Structures are given as structure tokens and as C-alpha cells.
Amino acid sequence: ILQPLLRLLMRNQWSGKENIPKTGGIILAPNHLSYADWGTIALFSDSYAHRYPVFMIKSPVFGVKFIGALLTKVGQLPVYRGRGDAGLVLKAAEQALRAGACVIVYPEGTASRDPELWPMVGKTGAARLALSTGAPVIPIAHWGAQEILPYGTKKPHLFPRKTMHVMAGPPVDLSDLYDRPQDAAVLREATARIMAAITGLLEQL
């Protein structure tokens, strides 16, 4: 249902499919520009990379009538913020990765507040998932969604059609961190590498 609509609303320029494994659990880690960029990433993942996108979404959305049931039906994952145990927050995503899912994790956790929309300091969720499951982290940079729905606005600007530029990079090298304890220093280092890879791709775009 959504693919034809999304293609109608936006043009797409995609690259980097060769960096996305065709099978097995993977983490796609994109920058976050707008509350509209889920459509950009979903279309890129499903249509271009041929990996069904499983998003981590704030749990209150699952309490919305009809929408919550639909999200559950199509396999999206709730994130229960505010829990003291980070393992519980990410448990569903970890299970999905072990089952071979393509899980979308926005490392920033929210849309960028940077005046020029550069990625902000990342949170450790993507790093935790990668180190606990061994799933590769594929950095994703995109540009254009902020023109459809700038952060802080509610009225989308659909016409003229905007072009969404999306690029996937090679998996972030975390191999030297897998056997180390997942303490704060290791999680910060892994997160810094992920954010550096995303920022490097965004520079190219």
C-alpha cells in the first residue's frame, strides 16, 4: 500500500546496496532529519536493498487506536523509554536481529537539532545491539526529508516533488570490541565509530 504512495510523493537517488547483506540480522543506522524520513528509509530498505524494514518506535505510538495494532501486525518494535534496564528496552530488537531481521535504529534517538542538520552525538542503543548480537551495523546517510517536513512543523511540503538522496556505507568495523565487556567506554567508542561513519557519508551527499 505504502510503496506506490511514497514513490508518488518523492524522487529517489539511492546508492550503496552492495554494502547491505542480503540475509541475516543487520542494523541500518541512519541520520535523523525529520519525522518524515521514516518513509525515505523504509522505501530504501524495502525497494532498493530488498530487506524488510523493522523500525524501533517509541512505545506510546503503539497505544494509539488502530495505528498501534497495525504496527504490531507488520512487525514493528516498541521502545519502552524510561526503563532502568537497557537490556529490557532493547530485548525485542535483539530477538528480531537473532531471527534475521533488518532493524532500523536511529542512533541519535531524535531528529537533529544542529542548525545545519549534521548528526548529533549518538546514544548507545545501536552499539549495544551490535555488540550483543554480532549483527553488522550499516551506516546510512540521507538528505531531503527535511524539505518535506522540517523539524518542528506539522504541515508537509509535498510539491514540487523533492528528491531523497540515500547512501549506505560499508559495515562499521567493531571487530576489536566484540570480546570486551560492554562497559560505558566500549559503548561510547562503538557509538562514536557509528556516528563518524554516518557523518562521513552525509559529507559525500
NORCORUR-V491981 format. One record per backbone hydrogen bond with DSSP energy under -1.0 kcal/mol. CO is the residue of the C=O (numbers start at 1). NH is the residue of the N-H. Records with the same first field share a line. If there is no record, write none. Layout:
CO=NH  NH
This chain:
2=6
3=7
4=8
5=9
6=10
11=164
13=166
15=168
16=19
17=20
26=103
27=138
28=105
29=140
32=112
34=37
36=39
37=41
38=42
39=43
40=44
41=45
42=46
43=47
44=49
45=51
54=104
55=77
57=79
58=61
59=62
60=63
61=64
64=68
65=67
66=70
67=71
68=72
69=73
70=74
71=76
72=75
77=57
79=59  81
85=89
86=90
90=94
91=95
92=96
93=97
94=98
95=99
96=101
97=100
101=26
102=54
103=28
104=56
106=109
107=123
114=117
124=128
125=129
126=130
127=131
128=132
129=133
130=134
136=27
137=172
138=29
139=169
140=31
141=167
143=165
144=147
145=149
148=157
150=153
162=11
164=13
165=143
166=15
167=141
174=177
177=180
181=183
183=187
184=188
185=189
186=190
187=191
188=192
189=193
190=194
191=195
192=196
193=197
194=198
195=199
196=200
197=201
198=202
199=203
200=204
201=205
